[in-house]
Amino acid sequence: IKSSAASDVYKRQVLSTHTGTLLFGQWVNSVQGVDIPEITPESLVIVSPTPESFSVYSAAGTRAFTLVEGAVGFTYDTLPTADMTVNIMILNGGEQT
């Protein structure tokens, strides 16, 4: 596949992209959410920390663990030491299988 063809396939598959911040002082019972109005419990998403947040995100064992109407929920293994920025892609089709 030529890179332009691969790029076209990629563009068709991504419905939208979002950036959210997980704030150091906002964790409640090890949970914090990023609001995205178009998210549903059945959405298919890809979540990744930004390069600047990767070390803190990884060291804390941070991960998206739930999708609810209008938000992605995050949790961690060890309390993160700083704010973290995450990228969230919602894929076309929008539903997990």
MARPAFI-202159 format. One record per residue: residue in three letters; z, x, y of N, C-alpha, C, O in turn. Coordinates in Angstrom, 3 decimals, decimal comma. Atoms other than C-alpha are relative to their C-alpha. Layout:
- type | npz | npx | npy | capz | capx | capy | cpz | cpx | cpy | opz | opx | opy
- ALA | Z | X | Y | Z | X | Y | Z | X | Y | Z | X | Y
...
END
This chain:
- type | npz | npx | npy | capz | capx | capy | cpz | cpx | cpy | opz | opx | opy
- ILE | 0,000 | 0,851 | -1,182 | 0,000 | 0,000 | 0,000 | 0,000 | 0,889 | 1,235 | 0,769 | 1,845 | 1,328
- LYS | 0,004 | -0,720 | -1,265 | -0,860 | 1,286 | 3,427 | 1,250 | -0,374 | 0,782 | 1,782 | -1,472 | 0,622
- SER | -1,231 | 0,259 | -0,739 | 2,083 | 1,556 | 5,785 | -0,127 | -1,227 | 0,902 | 0,853 | -1,946 | 1,097
- SER | 0,155 | 1,182 | -0,850 | 0,621 | -1,105 | 8,087 | 0,115 | -1,276 | -0,826 | 0,673 | -2,267 | -0,355
- ALA | -0,122 | 1,175 | 0,865 | 0,338 | -3,545 | 5,176 | 1,459 | -0,215 | -0,388 | 1,936 | -1,350 | -0,407
- ALA | -1,424 | 0,118 | 0,330 | 3,925 | -2,807 | 4,153 | 0,764 | -0,534 | 1,193 | 1,672 | -1,350 | 1,039
- SER | -0,659 | 0,470 | -1,211 | 4,988 | -3,359 | 7,741 | -0,238 | -1,493 | 0,205 | 0,682 | -2,212 | 0,596
- ASP | 0,308 | 1,423 | -0,139 | 3,226 | -6,752 | 7,827 | 0,828 | -0,841 | -0,965 | 1,318 | -1,906 | -0,590
- VAL | -0,817 | 0,722 | 0,977 | 5,033 | -7,852 | 4,652 | 1,438 | -0,057 | 0,488 | 2,078 | -1,106 | 0,422
- TYR | -1,368 | -0,061 | -0,515 | 8,344 | -6,730 | 6,143 | 0,202 | -1,015 | 1,119 | 1,184 | -1,757 | 1,114
- LYS | -0,128 | 0,914 | -1,130 | 7,755 | -8,695 | 9,346 | 0,020 | -1,459 | -0,447 | 0,739 | -2,273 | 0,132
- ARG | 0,028 | 1,378 | 0,474 | 6,971 | -11,866 | 7,406 | 1,298 | -0,380 | -0,697 | 1,674 | -1,552 | -0,703
- GLN | -1,198 | 0,301 | 0,762 | 10,151 | -11,585 | 5,365 | 1,247 | -0,145 | 0,861 | 2,178 | -0,847 | 0,467
- VAL | -1,188 | 0,055 | -0,853 | 12,630 | -11,149 | 8,233 | -0,116 | -1,181 | 0,956 | -1,034 | -1,246 | 1,773
- LEU | -0,022 | 1,169 | -0,869 | 13,472 | -14,424 | 9,945 | 0,565 | 0,358 | 1,370 | 0,010 | -0,030 | 2,398
- SER | -0,602 | -0,418 | -1,265 | 15,745 | -12,906 | 12,589 | 0,951 | 1,167 | -0,233 | 1,425 | 1,397 | -1,345
- THR | -0,953 | -1,112 | 0,058 | 17,915 | -9,897 | 13,379 | 1,062 | -0,201 | 1,073 | 0,801 | -0,764 | 2,135
- HIS | -1,135 | 0,186 | -0,905 | 21,304 | -9,812 | 15,054 | 0,880 | 1,236 | -0,035 | 0,897 | 1,967 | -1,025
- THR | -0,976 | -1,071 | -0,063 | 23,882 | -7,274 | 16,154 | 1,335 | -0,621 | 0,375 | 1,415 | -1,445 | 1,287
- GLY | -1,334 | 0,518 | -0,282 | 27,593 | -8,014 | 16,105 | 0,997 | 1,139 | 0,027 | 0,752 | 2,208 | -0,534
- THR | -1,045 | -1,006 | -0,078 | 30,772 | -6,105 | 16,872 | 1,259 | -0,516 | -0,678 | 1,727 | -1,621 | -0,403
- LEU | -1,286 | 0,277 | 0,636 | 33,855 | -6,074 | 14,666 | 1,036 | 0,771 | 0,809 | 1,043 | 2,002 | 0,809
- LEU | -0,946 | -0,612 | -0,923 | 36,708 | -5,418 | 17,084 | 1,274 | 0,439 | -0,707 | 1,844 | -0,310 | -1,501
- PHE | -1,167 | -0,597 | 0,645 | 39,587 | -3,175 | 16,023 | 1,210 | -0,943 | 0,010 | 1,860 | -1,106 | -1,022
- GLY | -1,204 | 0,826 | -0,125 | 42,309 | -5,551 | 17,272 | -0,159 | -1,463 | -0,382 | 0,751 | -2,258 | -0,145
- GLN | 0,270 | 1,413 | 0,270 | 40,748 | -8,802 | 16,036 | 0,039 | -0,383 | -1,479 | -0,344 | -1,500 | -1,827
- TRP | -0,088 | 0,322 | 1,425 | 41,323 | -8,621 | 12,265 | 1,206 | -0,902 | -0,238 | 2,308 | -0,614 | 0,231
- VAL | -1,077 | 0,927 | 0,350 | 43,392 | -11,542 | 10,947 | 0,012 | -0,136 | -1,515 | -0,967 | -0,590 | -2,107
- ASN | -0,094 | 0,013 | 1,467 | 44,598 | -11,301 | 7,339 | -1,180 | 0,727 | -0,638 | -1,744 | 0,259 | -1,628
- SER | 1,085 | -0,864 | 0,496 | 41,964 | -8,568 | 6,774 | -1,381 | -0,640 | 0,094 | -2,294 | -0,246 | -0,631
- VAL | 1,276 | 0,718 | -0,128 | 39,144 | -10,906 | 7,879 | -0,396 | -0,081 | 1,470 | 0,449 | -0,225 | 2,353
- GLN | 0,566 | 0,187 | -1,338 | 36,876 | -11,079 | 10,924 | -1,415 | -0,532 | -0,167 | -2,095 | -0,187 | -1,133
- GLY | 1,335 | 0,578 | 0,094 | 33,675 | -13,023 | 11,590 | -0,906 | 0,420 | 1,132 | -0,450 | 0,758 | 2,224
- VAL | 1,032 | -0,186 | -1,015 | 30,442 | -12,443 | 13,459 | -0,759 | -1,315 | 0,069 | -1,360 | -1,746 | -0,915
- ASP | 0,657 | 1,294 | -0,178 | 29,057 | -15,686 | 14,868 | -1,510 | 0,159 | 0,156 | -1,992 | 0,932 | 0,984
- ILE | 1,461 | 0,084 | -0,076 | 25,358 | -16,364 | 14,277 | -0,334 | -1,461 | -0,302 | -0,253 | -1,875 | -1,458
- PRO | 0,172 | 1,438 | 0,191 | 24,484 | -20,043 | 14,781 | -0,914 | -0,409 | -1,160 | -0,673 | -1,442 | -1,786
- GLU | 0,950 | 0,422 | 1,032 | 21,588 | -20,099 | 12,289 | 0,435 | 0,336 | -1,430 | -0,267 | -0,017 | -2,378
- ILE | -0,501 | -0,332 | 1,342 | 23,652 | -18,766 | 9,343 | 0,513 | -1,258 | -0,688 | 1,174 | -2,094 | -0,072
- THR | -0,553 | 1,055 | 0,845 | 24,404 | -21,199 | 6,530 | 0,634 | 0,664 | -1,223 | 0,384 | 1,844 | -1,468
- PRO | -0,577 | -0,601 | 1,205 | 26,420 | -20,651 | 3,337 | -1,060 | 0,464 | -1,004 | -0,768 | 1,303 | -1,857
- GLU | 1,068 | -0,369 | 0,929 | 23,077 | -20,344 | 1,490 | -0,945 | 1,061 | 0,562 | -1,902 | 1,444 | -0,111
- SER | 0,885 | -0,991 | -0,614 | 21,496 | -17,813 | 3,881 | -0,078 | 1,263 | -0,840 | 0,872 | 1,633 | -1,531
- LEU | 0,199 | -1,284 | 0,643 | 20,074 | -14,618 | 2,472 | 0,006 | 1,040 | 1,110 | -0,871 | 1,032 | 1,974
- VAL | -0,156 | -0,965 | -1,083 | 21,223 | -11,714 | 4,647 | 0,093 | 1,426 | -0,532 | 0,462 | 1,658 | -1,683
- ILE | -0,224 | -1,421 | 0,243 | 21,197 | -7,931 | 4,732 | 0,860 | 0,494 | 1,152 | 0,536 | 0,274 | 2,320
- VAL | -0,945 | -0,478 | -1,000 | 24,103 | -6,287 | 6,548 | 0,096 | 1,514 | -0,094 | 0,151 | 2,076 | -1,188
- SER | -0,105 | -1,454 | -0,040 | 24,322 | -2,660 | 7,657 | 0,714 | 0,419 | 1,280 | 0,464 | -0,151 | 2,342
- PRO | -0,596 | -0,513 | -1,236 | 26,518 | -0,737 | 10,084 | -1,044 | 0,779 | 0,789 | -1,995 | 1,308 | 0,212
- THR | 0,869 | -0,863 | -0,795 | 24,779 | 0,978 | 12,979 | 0,344 | 1,452 | -0,339 | 1,434 | 1,721 | -0,844
- PRO | -0,293 | -1,403 | 0,297 | 24,513 | 4,764 | 12,608 | 1,308 | 0,490 | 0,640 | 2,044 | 1,270 | 0,035
- GLU | -1,216 | -0,409 | -0,707 | 27,318 | 5,206 | 15,170 | 1,269 | -0,531 | -0,671 | 2,336 | 0,068 | -0,534
- SER | -1,163 | 0,618 | 0,637 | 29,646 | 2,946 | 13,144 | 0,110 | 0,320 | -1,489 | 1,088 | -0,061 | -2,132
- PHE | 0,056 | -0,216 | 1,442 | 28,721 | 4,169 | 9,669 | 1,262 | 0,651 | -0,571 | 1,789 | 0,188 | -1,582
- SER | -1,156 | -0,724 | 0,531 | 31,622 | 6,598 | 9,194 | 1,245 | -0,873 | -0,061 | 1,930 | -0,897 | -1,084
- VAL | -1,184 | 0,868 | -0,031 | 34,351 | 4,144 | 10,236 | -0,169 | -1,147 | -0,989 | 0,758 | -1,471 | -1,730
- TYR | 0,319 | 1,126 | 0,892 | 32,687 | 1,259 | 8,343 | 0,185 | 0,409 | -1,460 | 0,810 | -0,305 | -2,244
- SER | -0,072 | -0,484 | 1,381 | 32,391 | 3,309 | 5,152 | 1,412 | 0,403 | -0,388 | 1,887 | 0,041 | -1,465
- ALA | -1,356 | -0,473 | 0,309 | 35,836 | 4,933 | 5,322 | 0,965 | -1,156 | -0,222 | 1,890 | -1,049 | -1,027
- ALA | -0,881 | 1,165 | 0,128 | 37,472 | 1,508 | 5,683 | -0,384 | -0,905 | -1,165 | 0,364 | -1,823 | -1,503
- GLY | 0,463 | 0,890 | 1,068 | 35,475 | -0,045 | 2,834 | -0,371 | -1,369 | 0,538 | -0,175 | -2,383 | -0,131
- THR | 0,366 | 1,251 | -0,660 | 34,200 | -2,688 | 5,246 | -1,230 | -0,596 | -0,677 | -2,126 | 0,129 | -1,111
- ARG | 1,143 | 0,674 | 0,611 | 31,794 | -5,280 | 3,875 | -0,035 | -1,469 | 0,421 | 0,993 | -2,073 | 0,729
- ALA | 0,159 | 1,443 | -0,160 | 30,390 | -8,744 | 4,458 | 0,379 | -0,611 | -1,339 | -0,041 | -0,122 | -2,388
- PHE | -0,426 | 0,588 | 1,265 | 31,987 | -11,012 | 1,885 | -0,184 | -1,504 | -0,080 | -0,034 | -2,086 | -1,154
- THR | 0,211 | 1,440 | 0,057 | 31,275 | -14,587 | 2,848 | -0,947 | -0,448 | 1,108 | -1,023 | 0,167 | 2,172
- LEU | 0,843 | 0,652 | -0,995 | 28,768 | -16,768 | 4,675 | 0,522 | -1,420 | 0,161 | 0,700 | -2,143 | -0,819
- VAL | -0,416 | 1,365 | -0,300 | 29,945 | -19,940 | 6,367 | -0,954 | -0,544 | 1,051 | -1,755 | 0,203 | 1,612
- GLU | 0,868 | 0,602 | -1,008 | 28,204 | -22,345 | 8,686 | 0,218 | 0,714 | 1,335 | 1,285 | 0,608 | 1,940
- GLY | -0,049 | -0,641 | -1,308 | 27,450 | -20,263 | 11,777 | 0,640 | 1,376 | 0,070 | 0,835 | 1,891 | 1,171
- ALA | -0,644 | -1,316 | -0,075 | 29,073 | -16,947 | 10,785 | -0,090 | 0,769 | -1,310 | -0,257 | 0,199 | -2,388
- VAL | -0,129 | -0,906 | 1,134 | 29,230 | -13,946 | 8,479 | 1,427 | 0,529 | 0,034 | 1,882 | 1,024 | 1,065
- GLY | -1,369 | -0,490 | 0,066 | 32,741 | -13,030 | 7,318 | 0,059 | 1,403 | -0,574 | -0,627 | 1,717 | -1,547
- PHE | -0,188 | -1,382 | 0,439 | 33,814 | -9,401 | 6,915 | 1,438 | 0,226 | -0,421 | 2,352 | -0,454 | 0,046
- THR | -1,322 | -0,445 | 0,415 | 36,763 | -7,766 | 5,193 | -0,041 | 1,512 | -0,178 | -1,086 | 2,136 | 0,009
- TYR | -0,068 | -1,446 | 0,169 | 37,933 | -4,218 | 4,482 | 1,028 | 0,345 | -1,069 | 1,820 | -0,507 | -1,473
- ASP | -1,010 | -0,499 | 0,925 | 39,958 | -2,112 | 2,023 | 1,155 | 0,643 | 0,755 | 2,314 | 0,476 | 0,377
- THR | -0,977 | -0,680 | -0,845 | 41,779 | -0,057 | 4,685 | -0,323 | -0,349 | 1,438 | -1,491 | -0,330 | 1,825
- LEU | 0,235 | 0,407 | -1,386 | 42,229 | -1,131 | 8,311 | -0,895 | 1,002 | 0,727 | -0,559 | 2,184 | 0,805
- PRO | 0,885 | -0,898 | -0,744 | 39,316 | 0,313 | 10,316 | 0,723 | 0,593 | 1,210 | 1,628 | -0,025 | 1,771
- THR | -0,672 | -0,712 | -1,089 | 40,304 | 2,807 | 13,001 | -0,652 | -0,204 | 1,360 | -0,168 | 0,336 | 2,355
- ALA | 0,724 | 0,211 | -1,263 | 37,849 | 1,630 | 15,692 | -0,881 | -1,236 | -0,122 | -1,064 | -1,784 | -1,209
- ASP | 1,007 | 1,060 | 0,005 | 35,418 | -1,094 | 16,706 | -1,210 | 0,478 | -0,796 | -1,486 | 1,676 | -0,863
- MET | 1,208 | -0,332 | 0,760 | 32,278 | -1,234 | 14,546 | -1,104 | -0,965 | 0,366 | -0,859 | -2,151 | 0,586
- THR | 1,163 | 0,842 | -0,270 | 28,794 | -2,529 | 15,247 | -0,812 | -0,120 | -1,282 | -1,059 | 0,868 | -1,974
- VAL | 0,775 | 0,256 | 1,211 | 26,795 | -4,139 | 12,449 | -1,311 | -0,688 | 0,356 | -1,391 | -1,453 | 1,317
- ASN | 1,294 | 0,675 | -0,101 | 23,171 | -5,214 | 12,113 | -0,086 | -1,009 | -1,138 | 0,281 | -0,710 | -2,274
- ILE | 0,121 | 1,066 | 0,996 | 22,482 | -8,472 | 10,291 | -1,415 | -0,546 | 0,064 | -1,872 | -0,991 | 1,117
- MET | 1,342 | 0,570 | 0,105 | 19,030 | -9,552 | 9,111 | 0,071 | -1,260 | -0,852 | 0,660 | -1,251 | -1,933
- ILE | 0,133 | 1,224 | 0,776 | 18,376 | -13,108 | 7,964 | -1,430 | -0,027 | -0,514 | -2,377 | 0,080 | 0,265
- LEU | 1,314 | -0,058 | 0,609 | 15,474 | -13,218 | 5,530 | -0,641 | -1,373 | -0,097 | 0,043 | -2,387 | -0,229
- ASN | 0,780 | 1,226 | 0,165 | 12,704 | -15,832 | 5,336 | 0,361 | -0,690 | -1,295 | 0,720 | -0,030 | -2,271
- GLY | -0,389 | 0,752 | 1,180 | 13,368 | -18,563 | 2,835 | 1,444 | -0,412 | 0,155 | 1,840 | -1,525 | -0,191
- GLY | -1,354 | 0,276 | -0,404 | 16,944 | -18,320 | 3,927 | 0,996 | -0,362 | -1,064 | 2,144 | -0,653 | -0,728
- GLU | -0,960 | 0,429 | 0,995 | 18,532 | -19,112 | 0,588 | 0,129 | 0,998 | -1,120 | -0,857 | 1,578 | -1,574
- GLN | -0,262 | -0,875 | 1,133 | 20,162 | -17,039 | -2,110 | -0,444 | -0,702 | -1,277 | -0,475 | -1,931 | -1,349
- THR | 0,338 | 0,589 | 1,292 | 19,037 | -17,534 | -5,681 | 1,071 | 0,314 | -1,019 | 0,963 | -0,098 | -2,174
END
